[in-house]
Amino acid sequence: MREPQVNSRWKDGRGELVTVTDVAFNFVRFIRDGYKFPVTYSPERFVKEFSPVTEAGK
């Protein structure tokens, strides 16, 4: 399992992309493509609901 990093790209179960903007021990903040406001999840919820996107996997 990969840990979220600032500026890393992830996708949800529907394939929608997000960009991580901030990471701390108790939260991950990200912005969905096409939206202007950030969302905050716990790290556990984030890695459960999102998977990392690799350059080859776009």
N, C-alpha and C positions, 0 to 999 in steps of 0.2 A: 504494500500500500504506500502510495506516495503522499508526502505532506504538502499542503498548499504553500506556495511561495508568492510574494508580491509580484505582480505582472504575469503570473502563470495563467494559462487558459484551461478551462474545464468545460465539460458539457454535462447536461442533465439527462435523464432517461428519455426525453423527447428529442435530444440532439441539439437543444438550444445552448448557445455558448455564453460563458461568463468570463470576466477577467477579475482576478483577485487583486484588491487594492490595499488591503491591510491584513496583517496576521498578528495575533497575540496568543498567549497561552489559553485564553478562554473564549476567543471569538475569531471568526474569519469574516471579513467584509468583502463584498464583491459587487460588481455591476453587471447586469444582464445586457447583452447587445441590444441596442435600440432603446434603452431606458437611460434616464439621467440620474436617478437616485439610487444610492447603494442599499444593499440588503446585508443583514448581519445574522450569521448562524453560529452555533457552537461548532468547534472543529469536528466533533464526532458526527454531527448531523451532516456537515458539509461533505466529508469523505464518504459517507453512506449514500448520499443522494447525487454526487457528482463524480465523474471520472476524468482523469487528466487527458488533455489533448496533446499529442505529439505532432511535430511538423509533418511527419509522414501520414498521420492519421486524420488530417483535416479534411 
